[in-house]
């Protein structure tokens, strides 16, 4: 079997055939030729008989046996009547790309699983090249039909770069996939999504958001008849915060931890924030006392399945006397409790670094003198 035949079967380039293979010290270069004779404009797809000019170009392909592989071809340019002078389209690479489709698909898959720095080191490409390849792959595989027939959608933001930047993501609840994404998390960002939908947004009946005022404003303006729902996570979080606010207000009114009432309210924090079926025996006794006695009726969270059980247990404080010491702030001190401040000794003068260096240089003649005497 010839080398060209073997590489034809290994590479399996659609619409091309291998005419020569060159083995270098660091890479393998495969020369190919198109099966069609007429060039095609890479932008509009029009077919022409004559070419404008041609030049050799290489595309990075998948590695072979740990060595880089390049696909080389005499790329022709055509003088398109609509687009001007453009290079012809090749089946193994996307327009304006220097990598083959197989290589770019591999880069996009790796970018989903790891950071760009790891992709750069693994595939031996530049860091900026990873981002450009991902943009081309996403634009090529993006289906325009994903925005048609939407009924229920969800909007949420995603933070990146240590929470300093945000992406607004829109997902289709029926398919469970993200259908749109853009930087930002305000009303203007979500309004861009509705502007892109155009008349197709009339089919949306329900929108779920995370209690963001900007998102709600954009949804109300674009979809006045749609039903807005909030995430259960944020609803439960707000309910837990309200329970803490009421308990804290009652704790302050009862004298905080200086009185038995305040200590009792301090210990029922997690009992109020947990579902009834997840309470311990001690917490159930505390809630029973709330219902039987004349204590203030504190709000309790309803049962939320297993979500409430994920709350961390209450930790015992080691410093029991800290609230008492803090409660005594602002009261006049007795004269016996006041101790005069201790007089500090005057700091020693610091030596100049040049003086220390000078003294170190002064020791050199003495050392040389001792060495000379030992030698003699």
C-alpha positions as CSV (number, residue, x, y, z in Angstrom):
1,X,0.0,0.0,0.0
2,X,1.3,3.4,-0.9
3,X,1.7,6.2,1.6
4,X,-0.9,8.4,-0.1
5,X,-3.4,5.6,0.0
6,X,-2.8,5.0,3.7
7,X,-3.2,8.7,4.5
8,X,-6.4,8.9,2.4
9,X,-7.9,6.2,4.6
10,X,-6.5,7.7,7.8
11,X,-7.5,11.3,7.3
12,X,-10.7,10.6,5.4
13,X,-11.0,14.2,4.1
14,X,-14.3,14.8,2.4
15,X,-14.0,16.1,-1.1
16,X,-10.2,15.8,-1.2
17,X,-7.5,13.3,-2.1
18,X,-3.9,13.0,-0.8
19,X,-1.2,13.6,-3.5
20,X,1.9,13.7,-1.4
21,X,3.2,13.3,2.2
22,X,6.3,15.0,3.7
23,X,7.8,14.0,7.0
24,X,9.7,16.7,8.8
25,X,11.5,16.7,12.1
26,X,8.6,18.2,14.0
27,X,5.5,17.8,11.8
28,X,3.9,15.8,9.0
29,X,2.7,17.8,6.0
30,X,0.0,16.2,3.8
31,X,-0.5,17.8,0.4
32,X,-4.1,17.4,-0.9
33,X,-6.1,18.4,-4.0
34,X,-9.8,19.0,-4.4
35,X,-11.9,16.5,-6.3
36,X,-13.9,19.4,-7.9
37,X,-12.3,21.6,-10.5
38,X,-14.3,24.8,-10.2
39,X,-13.7,27.1,-7.3
40,X,-16.5,28.2,-5.0
41,X,-16.8,31.5,-3.1
42,X,-16.3,30.9,0.6
43,X,-18.9,33.5,1.6
44,X,-21.8,33.3,-0.8
45,X,-21.2,29.8,-2.3
46,X,-21.3,30.9,-6.0
47,X,-19.3,28.7,-8.4
48,X,-16.9,30.2,-10.9
49,X,-14.9,28.8,-13.8
50,X,-11.7,30.8,-13.5
51,X,-9.6,31.7,-10.5
52,X,-8.0,35.1,-9.6
53,X,-4.7,33.6,-8.2
54,X,-3.5,30.9,-5.9
55,X,-1.1,30.4,-3.0
56,X,0.0,27.6,-0.7
57,X,-1.8,27.4,2.7
58,X,-1.7,25.0,5.6
59,X,-4.3,23.9,8.1
60,X,-3.6,22.3,11.4
61,X,-5.1,18.8,11.7
62,X,-5.3,16.2,14.4
63,X,-1.9,14.9,15.6
64,X,-0.6,11.6,14.3
65,X,1.5,9.5,16.6
66,X,2.2,12.5,18.8
67,X,3.4,14.7,16.0
68,X,1.7,17.7,14.5
69,X,-0.1,17.2,11.2
70,X,-0.8,19.9,8.6
71,X,-3.0,19.7,5.5
72,X,-1.5,21.8,2.7
73,X,-3.3,22.9,-0.5
74,X,-2.8,25.4,-3.3
75,X,-5.7,27.7,-2.3
76,X,-7.3,29.6,-5.1
77,X,-9.0,33.0,-5.0
78,X,-12.0,34.0,-7.0
79,X,-13.3,37.4,-8.0
80,X,-16.9,37.2,-6.9
81,X,-19.3,39.6,-8.4
82,X,-21.1,40.1,-5.0
83,X,-18.3,39.6,-2.4
84,X,-15.2,40.8,-4.3
85,X,-12.0,38.8,-4.2
86,X,-12.4,35.9,-1.9
87,X,-10.7,32.6,-1.2
88,X,-12.4,29.5,-2.3
89,X,-14.3,27.2,0.1
90,X,-12.6,24.0,1.2
91,X,-14.7,21.1,2.7
92,X,-12.2,20.2,5.5
93,X,-12.1,23.7,7.1
94,X,-14.4,26.6,8.0
95,X,-14.1,30.0,6.3
96,X,-11.3,32.2,7.5
97,X,-9.9,29.4,9.7
98,X,-6.3,27.9,9.8
99,X,-7.5,24.7,11.5
100,X,-9.5,21.8,10.1
101,X,-13.0,21.0,11.3
102,X,-12.0,17.9,13.2
103,X,-9.3,19.9,15.1
104,X,-11.7,22.7,15.9
105,X,-14.4,20.3,17.1
106,X,-11.8,18.7,19.4
107,X,-10.8,22.1,20.8
108,X,-14.4,23.1,21.5
109,X,-15.0,19.8,23.3
110,X,-11.9,20.3,25.5
111,X,-13.0,23.8,26.2
112,X,-16.2,22.5,27.8
113,X,-14.3,20.2,30.1
114,X,-11.3,22.3,31.2
115,X,-9.8,25.8,31.3
116,X,-8.3,27.4,28.2
117,X,-4.8,27.2,29.7
118,X,-5.1,23.4,29.9
119,X,-6.4,23.3,26.3
120,X,-3.5,25.4,25.2
121,X,-0.9,23.1,26.8
122,X,-2.6,19.9,25.6
123,X,-3.2,20.8,22.0
124,X,-0.2,23.1,21.6
125,X,-2.0,26.2,20.4
126,X,-2.1,29.8,21.5
127,X,-4.4,30.9,24.3
128,X,-6.3,33.4,22.1
129,X,-6.7,30.8,19.4
130,X,-8.9,28.7,21.7
131,X,-11.5,31.5,22.0
132,X,-11.6,32.2,18.3
133,X,-12.1,28.5,17.6
134,X,-14.9,28.2,20.1
135,X,-16.7,31.2,18.5
136,X,-16.5,29.6,15.0
137,X,-17.7,26.2,16.2
138,X,-20.6,27.7,18.2
139,X,-21.7,29.8,15.2
140,X,-21.5,26.8,12.9
141,X,-23.5,24.4,15.1
142,X,-26.0,27.0,16.4
143,X,-29.5,26.0,15.3
144,X,-31.8,28.9,14.5
145,X,-34.8,26.7,15.2
146,X,-34.0,26.8,18.9
147,X,-35.9,30.1,19.3
148,X,-39.0,28.9,17.6
149,X,-42.1,27.7,19.5
150,X,-40.9,28.7,23.0
151,X,-43.6,28.3,25.7
152,X,-41.8,28.4,29.1
153,X,-38.3,29.8,29.6
154,X,-36.0,30.5,32.5
155,X,-33.6,33.4,33.0
156,X,-30.7,33.4,35.4
157,X,-27.2,34.9,35.6
158,X,-23.8,33.2,35.8
159,X,-20.8,34.8,37.4
160,X,-17.2,34.3,36.3
161,X,-13.8,35.9,37.0
162,X,-14.3,35.9,40.8
163,X,-17.8,37.2,40.5
164,X,-16.9,40.5,38.8
165,X,-18.6,39.7,35.5
166,X,-21.9,38.1,34.7
167,X,-23.6,36.2,31.8
168,X,-27.4,36.2,31.4
169,X,-28.5,32.8,30.3
170,X,-32.0,31.9,28.9
171,X,-33.0,28.2,29.0
172,X,-36.0,26.3,27.5
173,X,-37.8,24.3,30.2
174,X,-39.1,21.8,27.7
175,X,-35.7,20.8,26.2
176,X,-33.6,21.8,29.3
177,X,-31.0,23.5,27.1
178,X,-29.6,27.0,27.1
179,X,-30.8,28.8,24.0
180,X,-29.3,32.3,24.5
181,X,-26.5,33.9,26.4
182,X,-25.1,37.4,26.6
183,X,-22.8,39.4,29.0
184,X,-24.6,41.5,31.7
185,X,-27.4,40.9,34.1
186,X,-29.8,43.9,33.8
187,X,-33.0,44.7,32.0
188,X,-31.2,45.9,28.8
189,X,-29.4,42.5,28.5
190,X,-32.6,40.5,28.7
191,X,-34.3,43.0,26.3
192,X,-31.7,42.0,23.6
193,X,-33.1,38.5,23.8
194,X,-36.7,39.6,23.2
195,X,-35.5,41.9,20.4
196,X,-33.9,38.9,18.7
197,X,-37.0,36.8,19.1
198,X,-39.2,39.5,17.4
199,X,-42.7,38.2,16.7
200,X,-41.8,34.7,18.0
201,X,-42.0,35.9,21.6
202,X,-45.8,35.9,21.5
203,X,-45.8,32.1,22.1
204,X,-44.1,32.4,25.5
205,X,-46.6,31.8,28.4
206,X,-44.4,31.6,31.5
207,X,-41.0,32.9,32.6
208,X,-39.1,31.9,35.7
209,X,-36.6,34.4,37.2
210,X,-34.6,34.8,40.4
211,X,-36.5,37.8,41.9
212,X,-34.2,40.2,39.9
213,X,-35.8,43.6,39.4
214,X,-34.1,44.1,36.1
215,X,-35.3,40.8,34.7
216,X,-38.9,41.4,35.9
217,X,-38.9,44.8,34.3
218,X,-37.8,43.4,30.9
219,X,-40.3,40.6,31.1
220,X,-43.2,42.9,32.0
221,X,-42.3,45.2,29.1
222,X,-41.9,42.5,26.4
223,X,-44.4,40.0,27.6
224,X,-47.3,41.7,29.5
225,X,-49.5,38.6,29.4
226,X,-46.9,36.0,30.5
227,X,-46.9,34.5,33.9
228,X,-43.8,35.2,36.0
229,X,-42.6,32.6,38.6
230,X,-39.8,32.8,41.1
231,X,-37.2,30.1,41.9
232,X,-38.1,28.1,45.1
233,X,-34.5,28.5,46.3
234,X,-34.8,32.3,46.5
235,X,-38.3,32.1,48.0
236,X,-37.1,29.8,50.8
237,X,-34.0,32.1,51.3
238,X,-36.2,35.1,51.7
239,X,-38.5,33.2,54.1
240,X,-35.5,32.2,56.2
241,X,-34.2,35.7,56.3
242,X,-37.7,37.0,57.4
243,X,-37.7,34.4,60.2
244,X,-34.3,35.5,61.4
245,X,-35.4,39.2,61.3
246,X,-38.4,38.5,63.5
247,X,-36.4,36.3,65.9
248,X,-33.7,38.9,66.2
249,X,-36.2,41.6,66.9
250,X,-37.8,39.6,69.6
251,X,-34.4,38.7,71.0
252,X,-33.5,42.4,71.2
253,X,-36.8,43.2,72.8
254,X,-36.4,40.5,75.5
255,X,-33.0,41.9,76.6
256,X,-30.8,39.7,74.4
257,X,-28.8,37.0,76.2
258,X,-28.9,38.7,79.6
259,X,-32.3,37.4,80.4
260,X,-33.8,33.8,80.3
261,X,-36.3,34.9,77.6
262,X,-33.5,36.1,75.4
263,X,-31.4,33.0,75.9
264,X,-34.4,30.9,75.1
265,X,-35.1,32.8,71.8
266,X,-31.4,32.5,70.9
267,X,-31.5,28.7,71.0
268,X,-34.6,28.2,68.8
269,X,-33.0,29.7,65.6
270,X,-32.4,26.4,63.7
271,X,-35.7,25.0,65.1
272,X,-37.6,27.7,63.3
273,X,-35.7,27.3,60.0
274,X,-36.0,23.5,59.7
275,X,-38.9,21.5,58.4
276,X,-41.0,19.8,61.2
277,X,-40.1,16.3,60.1
278,X,-36.4,17.1,60.4
279,X,-36.4,18.5,64.0
280,X,-34.6,16.9,66.9
281,X,-36.2,16.0,70.2
282,X,-34.9,19.1,71.8
283,X,-36.1,21.4,69.0
284,X,-39.6,19.8,69.1
285,X,-39.8,20.6,72.8
286,X,-38.8,24.2,72.1
287,X,-41.5,24.6,69.4
288,X,-44.1,23.0,71.7
289,X,-43.3,25.6,74.3
290,X,-43.9,28.3,71.7
291,X,-47.4,27.0,71.1
292,X,-48.3,26.3,74.7
293,X,-47.0,29.4,76.5
294,X,-47.7,33.1,76.0
295,X,-44.4,33.6,74.2
296,X,-44.4,35.5,70.9
297,X,-45.7,33.5,68.0
298,X,-42.6,33.3,65.8
299,X,-43.0,32.3,62.2
300,X,-41.7,28.9,61.1
301,X,-40.7,27.7,57.7
302,X,-43.0,25.1,56.1
303,X,-41.8,21.6,55.1
304,X,-39.5,21.9,52.0
305,X,-38.7,18.2,51.6
306,X,-35.0,17.5,51.9
307,X,-33.9,21.0,51.2
308,X,-34.1,22.2,54.8
309,X,-32.1,19.3,56.1
310,X,-29.0,20.7,54.4
311,X,-28.7,23.5,56.9
312,X,-25.6,23.2,59.1
313,X,-26.0,22.3,62.7
314,X,-25.8,24.9,65.4
315,X,-22.3,25.1,66.9
316,X,-21.7,25.7,70.6
317,X,-19.9,28.9,71.4
318,X,-16.8,28.7,73.5
319,X,-16.8,32.2,74.7
320,X,-19.9,32.2,77.0
321,X,-19.1,35.5,78.6
322,X,-18.8,37.6,75.4
323,X,-22.4,38.8,75.3
324,X,-22.2,39.9,79.0
325,X,-19.0,41.8,78.4
326,X,-20.5,43.5,75.3
327,X,-23.7,44.3,77.3
328,X,-21.6,46.2,79.8
329,X,-20.2,48.7,77.3
330,X,-21.1,52.3,77.9
331,X,-21.4,51.9,81.7
332,X,-19.2,54.0,84.0
333,X,-16.1,52.1,85.3
334,X,-15.0,52.1,88.9
335,X,-11.7,53.7,89.9
336,X,-10.3,50.4,91.2
337,X,-10.8,48.8,87.8
338,X,-8.7,51.5,86.0
339,X,-5.0,50.7,85.9
340,X,-2.4,53.3,84.8
341,X,-0.6,52.6,81.5
342,X,2.9,51.2,81.7
343,X,5.6,53.6,80.6
344,X,7.4,52.2,77.6
345,X,11.2,52.4,77.3
346,X,12.6,54.7,74.6
347,X,13.4,52.8,71.4
348,X,17.0,52.2,70.6
349,X,18.4,54.2,67.8
350,X,18.6,52.3,64.6
351,X,21.9,52.1,62.8
352,X,22.3,53.3,59.3
353,X,22.8,50.4,56.8
354,X,25.8,52.0,55.3
355,X,27.5,52.1,58.6
356,X,26.9,48.4,59.1
357,X,28.4,47.8,55.6
358,X,31.4,50.0,56.4
359,X,32.1,48.0,59.6
360,X,31.8,44.8,57.7
361,X,34.4,46.1,55.2
362,X,36.6,47.1,58.1
363,X,36.9,43.5,59.2
364,X,38.4,42.4,55.9
365,X,42.0,43.7,56.5
366,X,42.1,42.0,59.9
367,X,41.1,38.7,58.4
368,X,43.7,39.0,55.7
369,X,46.3,39.9,58.3
370,X,45.5,36.7,60.3
371,X,45.6,34.6,57.1
372,X,49.0,36.0,56.2
373,X,50.4,35.2,59.7
374,X,49.0,31.7,59.6
375,X,50.6,31.2,56.2
376,X,54.0,32.3,57.3
